[in-house]
Amino acid sequence: MDSSLQTQAAALASPSTQSLHRMAAATQGDPEAVNAAAEEFEAVMLTAMLKPIFDGVEISEPFGGGEGEKMWKGLLVEEYAKEMAASGGIGIADQVRSELLRIQETMN
């Protein structure tokens, strides 16, 4: 995950409206940055939703299991979430994008 996008997603995840305003200011005038921030936020949220689901999935030998799988499972779930968000997700990015644009309009 790109560190600047992680920072932006963390700012969005904060309940503080000040964080949203900082995010809106950081992406002002750059529609691609708004879209990237909204998509990354959705990916972070989807990762949080998917991790408990995959924690309950146990892979048996000989096709899986072991320390290697435990170590890489979180990264796999994160990649699943990124792909889901990039493919349209579940609508979180649309709402975040709309909110960022609304805040930007009030800043002008």
N, C-alpha and C positions, 0 to 999 in steps of 0.2 A: 504494500500500500504506500503510495507517495506520501511523504511526511507532511507536506503542506496540505494535502487533502485530508489527511488524518486530523490535523490541527483544525481545519475547517469543520470537519464532521464532529469533532469533539465540541467545538464552539456551538454548533447547532444542537447538539444533544443536551447542552446546558439549559436549565429552565430559565435562565436569565434572558430577558429581552435585550439587555445590553449586548450580550453575545450575538444575538441575531442581528442587531444593528451593526456591530463590528464586521460580521460576515457580509452583510449587504454592502457596507462601505468598501470592503476588500474586493468585492466582485463587481462593483459599480462600473457600468460601461463595457463590460465584457460578458456577453451572453454565453460564451463557451465556458467561462469560469463558473457562472451561475449553474449551468447544466451539469458541469463536472462535480461541483459541490453538492448539488441535490442528489445526483446519482451515487456519489460516494457515501452520503448520509444514508441513503436507502440500503446500500450494501452493508454498512455497519449495523443497521437495524436488523436486516435479514440474517446477518451472522449471529447476532444475539438471539434471534428467534430459532435458528436452525441448530445451534450448538447443543441445547438440551435434547433435541430429537436424536441427533447422532450420538450423543453420549450413551443413550440407551441401546444402541445397535452394537451387538457383539458379533465379531467375526471369528469363526472357529478355524482351527488348523485343518488342513494344510494350506489353505488359500489366504490366510490372513492371521492377524493377531500379532502379539509380540510388542516389544518396546518401540520398534520402528513405526509401527502403525499408530501407537499411542502418541508418538511425537509428531507425526505428520497429519493426523486426523483434523486438528484445528485449522491447519493451513488449507486442507482440502475443503473444509466447510466454508472457509473465507472465500475461496475461489468460486465455489458454487454460488455463494451470495453475490459476488461481483458479476458473475454471468447472468444471474437472475435479474439483477438491477439493470444491467446493460441491455437485456432483452425486453425491457418494459416493466419489470418488477411487479409490485402490487399496488402502485399508486402513491407511495410515500414521496418519491422524488417529485412528482407533479405538484403535490401540496407544498413541499419545501420550496420548490422553484417559484410557485405563485406567491408565497409569503415573502421570499427574498425580493422579488420584483415589486411587491406592494410596498415594502419598506423603502426600497430605493426610490420609488415615486414620491414618497412623503419626504425624502431627504432633499429633493430638488427644490 
